[in-house]
C-alpha cells in the first residue's frame, strides 16, 4: 500500500504521525523485551545471571537522583552548581575575574 502524503490534509498527516509515534513506542518496547529475554537466556546457559554480568539496576536508562550543589555564586546564592558537567557561565566569569573556584564552595556544617 502506497500513501501519498502530499495529497493529505494537515489533520490527516497529524493523525498518521500520532499513530506512527505510538507504533514506534510499542515496537521499541517489544524489541527491548525480546533482547532482554535473549540476553537472560544466554547468560543462564553460561551459568550467569544478568545482574551478575551487568550489575543490578545499571543500564536501565533510569535517571539518577539529583546531586547536592557544591558551589554557589556569592553575588546570587540561588545560582548553584554541583561541580559536574559543563561549567556554568557565572563560574567561568568569576574565574576570569580572578576568583578562585575554592572560594565558591558551599560551606557545610
N, C-alpha and C positions, 0 to 999 in steps of 0.2 A: 504494500500500500504506500503510495507516494502522496505526501501532503505538500500543497503549495502554500507556503507561509505568506507569500506576497499578496495572496487573494483574501487573507483573513483580516477581520477587524481587530482593533486593539483588544477589545474584550475577549474575543476568541483566542488570541495569542496569549493573553494573561491566564486564561483558564488552562490552556495547554502547558504553559510554563509551570503553573502550580502543580498540575498532575505529574509533570516530569520531575519536579523537585521532590515530590512525595515518593515517586518510584525510585529515584536515586537513593534517598534515605533508606527505603526498605531494602533495596538491593545491597547497599553497603553493609547494612546490619546483618543480612542473611549471609553475605560473603564472609564477614568477620567471624560469625558463629561457625561457619564451615571450617575456616582456617584455624580457629581456636580448638575445635574438636580434633582436627588433623594433627596439630602440634601436640595436644594432650595424648592422643593415641600413640604417636611415635615416641614421645617421651616415656610413656608407660611401657612400650615394647623394649626400650633400652634400660628400664629399671629406674627411671627418674619420675619426679612429679614436675609439673610446670613451675610451681613455686620454688622448687629446688634449683631449677635451671635459671629462672628469670627473677626470682625474688618475689616475695609476697606483695602484691599491690603495685609493683613497678610496671611502668609502661602501659598503664590503663588509660592514659590520657586525662586522668583526673587532675584538676588544678590543686596545687599545694596551697597551704594556708599562707596568710599574709605574714610578712616579716616585719618585726618591730623596727621603727625608724632608728637610725644610728646618728644621723646628722640633722641639724636644724639651722635655718637661716637666722642669724642674730637680728636682722632687720625685720623679719616676719617669721616668728616661730611656728606659724601654721604651715610653712613650707618645710617639709622634711624629706629625707632620703634614707633608704635602707642601706646604702652603700653597695647595692647590687645593680647590675645593669648599667645602662648608659648614664654618664654623669649629667645631672641636671644643669641647665644653663646658669642658674643662680650660684651653684658651686664653682663652676668654671670662671664666672665673672669675679667672684670673691678671691679666688686663687690668682687671677690676673692682677688684682689689686694688691697682692702680696699677703693675703690672709692664708695662714697655714690650715690645711684640712683638719688637723687635730683640734684647732680652735673651734671647729663647728660641731665637735662631738657633743651628743646629748649626755648630760651628767646624770648618772643613775645612782640611787642610794644603795 
